[in-house]
Amino acid sequence: MPLPKRFFELAEAAPHEVFLWFEGHEVTREKLAADALKVTGFLQSLGLKTDARIGAMLINRPEFLAVWFGANAGGMTLVPYNAALRGDDLDYQLRHSKTEVLFVEAALLPVVADVLNEHEQLTVVVVGGEAPKGMTSWAVVASSLPGAISERLRDGEVMEIVYTSGTTSRPKGVVWRYGLMSMIAEVLVRHLGLTSADRLMVVLPLFHGNAQLSTAMTVMCQGSLLLVPRFTVSRLWELARDGAATEINLLGPLVTMLYNQAPQKDDADNPIRVAFSAATPAPIHKAFEQRFGVTVVEGYGLTETGINTANPLDPARRKVGTIGLALPYNEVAILDDDLRELPPGEPGEICVRPTELSDGLMQRIEYVDDPEATATLWRGGWLHTGDEGVMDSEGFFTFLDRKKDVIRRRGENIASQQVEHVLLSHPKVGQAAVIGVPSELGEEEVLALVVPLEPVTAEELAIYSLERLAAFKVPEWYRFVEALPTTPTGRVKKAELKREGHLTDGAVRINVANIVRNTP
């Protein structure tokens, strides 16, 4: 069932139940449903086609959800935009998506104004506040008559166009269809043991699939949502206590930032019992759980597919360091370059394909207006993730690296993420990115770009890594920087770093072999 339709049914069945807790204020299902249908009415009054594309360049706030559900209720397609987009990147996505109406934060108007004149199809801009001449204020939307729910709100129709993070290439517009998110959310609700008593905490931006999945899980478990305007490492646990959150979705970089905070006596004094995460550094996984009193369930997924694998909730059945088992709506396998399935223990590309449970929805995953890229994505009947991984004899998968980021050195493959996780477990390291750089011998060497929390030497990091990694994986280059370019979800933009070039400029080179020889 389409997610917005399910939400409207809940609002009708129990209108006074709290759906959203935001900055100390409760928003009932009835209130959010009414606001959403006013957005529907406003959009329908513009005479748009039912498949018109509606942009949302908003921070985390209840209005984002009203625009999302309201646009969908009118049969229209939501296009969520990263609020950090600027210039050419924003211009490209507005043009590529063919957005006709854009809801935008007032603070972002100067950014949007720079590109608006270039887009004839973008006829209406709605501003969250007082609107300049030629634009529409949110007050106009809020005073609109409720709209009618479109017949297009049904499984299989287009729900959203969501752009990938673009860490390895220009962002692609992924077509999300009704039914798939609801199905994934329903499976995860059962997997994590969530009920109507749970309150799910959203700290990632709502334009991102992770935060939208939290919203979907809230609808499917009939619980409530704690919406935080933005992730804050210093106040997260305080906000969780104030909002009585019981579940949270995280990502590895956020887990690391929380763990790197100075320990407090009340770290475990919080109501969150489970954190669903991805890319959690294995060296700190259990220590994080013990310190904060939560169970971290590691999963894996893509913008294109949602969540594909997850570890069991029961700590006795999971395998820390893996991304878990295939979830029931998809089959997961490790394939070689000739599309042959590889046996346990042999690394290859992580590929997925739907099972009968997906009811044909996964087969329709595609990139908007890009049949060539879609065909490449779906080679040989499998969706190709572009990620390297390995499966063990019990069906647990381990993510190794992005295929483009695997470092090949002296006949060995090095997963940069594994090396990064070791570096990030060092108490003096705040951020780390590991990249292969060409050597004079024509092979690759390992470079670590490190953002230190306090002074640390390259030799100190090399010795620390040698205690936890095979010697051939230990970086020989260390470059200390003030910051690394990241996506809003904390992933390092390695493609951007590689484009800049000269990665070893200012770096310190360590002779790892000498350290090995001199270590007792």
C-alpha positions, 0 to 999 in steps of 0.5 A, spaced: 500 500 500 502 507 498 505 510 504 501 516 504 495 512 503 496 508 509 498 514 513 491 518 511 487 511 513 491 511 520 489 519 521 482 517 520 482 511 524 485 515 530 485 522 529 488 524 536 494 520 536 500 524 536 504 522 530 510 527 530 514 530 536 518 536 534 521 541 538 517 540 544 510 541 540 506 535 538 503 534 532 497 529 531 495 525 525 489 529 524 493 535 524 498 533 519 493 529 514 489 536 514 496 540 512 498 535 507 491 535 504 491 543 504 498 542 500 494 537 495 488 543 494 493 548 493 497 544 488 491 542 484 488 549 484 494 551 480 492 546 474 498 541 474 498 534 471 497 529 476 504 527 475 507 533 475 514 534 479 514 537 486 520 540 489 522 540 496 528 544 499 526 544 506 530 542 512 527 537 517 520 540 519 513 538 519 512 542 513 516 537 509 512 531 511 506 535 509 509 537 502 511 530 501 504 526 503 500 532 500 504 532 493 503 524 493 496 525 495 494 529 489 498 524 484 504 528 484 511 526 484 516 529 490 523 531 488 526 532 495 533 536 494 539 537 498 539 543 502 546 544 501 546 544 493 548 550 490 550 553 483 551 548 478 549 542 482 542 545 484 541 547 476 542 540 474 537 537 478 532 542 477 533 541 470 534 534 470 528 533 474 523 538 470 521 540 477 515 545 476 513 547 483 519 548 489 517 549 496 524 552 499 526 555 506 526 562 506 534 562 508 535 559 501 532 564 497 539 567 495 541 560 493 535 559 489 534 565 486 541 564 482 538 559 478 531 560 477 531 564 471 534 558 467 528 554 468 522 556 465 518 549 467 519 552 474 513 556 475 511 557 482 516 557 488 513 557 495 517 560 501 516 558 508 515 565 511 514 572 507 515 571 500 518 576 495 514 579 489 513 573 484 513 568 489 508 564 494 508 564 501 506 558 506 500 562 509 497 561 502 498 554 502 496 553 509 489 557 507 487 553 501 481 548 501 483 541 502 484 537 495 482 530 493 486 524 493 488 522 486 486 515 483 494 515 482 496 514 489 496 506 488 502 501 488 507 501 482 506 509 480 511 514 481 512 516 488 519 520 488 525 522 484 531 521 489 538 523 487 544 519 489 549 522 493 554 523 487 560 520 491 563 517 485 559 520 479 554 525 477 548 524 482 542 520 478 535 521 479 532 514 482 525 513 481 521 510 487 514 507 486 509 506 491 509 500 495 516 498 495 518 503 501 512 501 505 514 493 504 521 495 506 518 498 512 514 493 514 519 488 514 524 492 518 518 493 523 518 486 524 525 485 524 527 490 529 521 488 534 517 495 533 510 497 536 505 502 536 509 504 543 515 506 539 518 513 538 523 513 532 528 519 532 530 522 525 536 526 525 538 525 518 535 530 513 528 528 510 531 529 503 535 522 504 532 515 504 534 514 511 530 519 514 524 517 509 525 510 511 524 512 519 518 516 517 515 509 513 517 505 519 513 510 524 507 509 519 507 502 518 508 500 526 503 505 528 508 509 532 510 516 533 516 520 530 521 524 534 523 529 528 530 533 530 532 539 525 539 537 524 544 532 527 547 534 533 553 530 536 553 534 543 546 534 544 543 527 541 542 523 547 539 529 551 534 530 545 532 523 545 531 523 553 526 529 552 523 526 546 522 519 549 525 516 543 526 508 543 529 507 536 534 511 531 537 510 524 544 512 524 550 511 519 557 509 521 560 517 521 555 519 526 556 513 530 564 515 530 562 522 532 558 520 538 563 515 540 569 520 540 565 525 544 568 525 551 564 520 555 559 522 560 556 519 566 549 519 564 551 516 557 547 510 558 541 514 561 537 514 555 530 511 552 533 508 545 534 501 545 535 500 538 539 503 533 539 501 526 545 503 522 550 502 516 557 502 515 558 502 523 566 501 524 566 494 527 572 496 532 567 500 536 561 497 535 560 493 541 564 498 545 558 503 543 553 499 545 556 498 552 557 505 553 550 508 550 546 502 552 543 500 545 543 495 541 546 496 534 543 493 528 547 493 522 544 493 515 546 495 508 542 498 502 542 503 496 538 509 494 536 505 489 533 499 493 532 501 500 535 496 505 537 489 502 541 486 508 540 486 516 543 483 522 539 479 527 536 483 532 538 478 537 546 479 539 547 472 540 545 471 532 549 476 529 556 477 526 559 484 528 563 486 522 558 483 517 552 487 514 547 481 515 543 476 512 538 478 505 532 480 507 526 476 504 524 481 499 530 480 495 536 475 493 543 477 494 549 474 491 556 475 490 558 475 482 564 475 478 565 480 472 562 474 468 555 474 472 557 468 475 555 466 483 561 466 487 562 461 493 563 463 500 569 466 501 570 469 494 570 476 494 566 479 488 560 484 487 554 485 491 548 484 487 541 483 488 534 481 485 527 481 487 523 475 490 516 474 489 515 478 496 517 484 492 510 483 488 514 486 481 516 492 485 523 491 485 524 490 478 521 497 476 527 500 479 530 505 474 533 512 473 529 517 471 530 519 463 536 514 463 535 508 460 542 506 458 544 507 466 538 503 468 540 497 463 547 497 466 544 497 473 540 491 471 545 487 467 543 479 467 537 480 471 541 482 477 541 489 480 549 491 480 550 495 487 557 497 485 560 494 491 565 489 493 563 484 498 564 477 500 559 471 503 560 466 508 558 459 509 552 461 513 549 467 508 552 473 512 555 478 507 561 483 509 561 489 505 568 490 503 568 497 499 566 501 493 568 497 487 571 504 484 575 505 491 578 498 492 586 499 492 590 493 489 597 493 491 602 487 490 597 482 487 592 484 494 585 487 494 585 492 500 578 494 502 579 502 504 573 502 509 576 496 513 582 501 514 578 507 515 574 503 521 581 502 524 583 509 523 577 511 526 577 507 532 584 511 534 582 516 540 585 521 536 582 521 529 576 524 528 575 523 520 579 518 515 579 517 508 583 512 505 585 512 497 590 508 493 595 513 489 600 511 484 607 509 486 613 509 482 613 502 480 606 503 477 602 499 482 598 503 488 600 505 495 595 506 501 594 514 503 590 516 509 587 523 509 586 524 517 582 529 521 585 529 528 582 530 534 588 532 537 595 532 535 598 525 533 603 522 528 603 518 522 608 513 525 603 512 531 597 511 527 602 506 523 603 502 529 596 502 531 594 500 524 599 494 524 596 491 531 590 491 527 591 489 520 595 485 515 602 489 514 600 490 506 593 494 508 597 499 513 597 506 509 604 508 508 602 515 506 599 520 512 596 527 510 593 531 516 587 535 514 583 540 517 576 537 514 574 532 509 568 534 503 562 530 506 555 528 504 550 531 508 550 524 511 557 524 513 560 520 507 567 522 504 566 525 497 572 521 495 571 522 487 572 530 489 578 528 493 581 524 487 579 530 482 583 535 486 589 531 485 596 532 488 593 527 494 600 526 497 602 533 497 604 535 504 603 528 506 608 524 511 611 517 508 612 511 513 616 505 511 611 500 514 616 494 513 621 498 517 616 498 523 615 491 522 622 489 522 623 493 529 617 491 532 619 486 538 
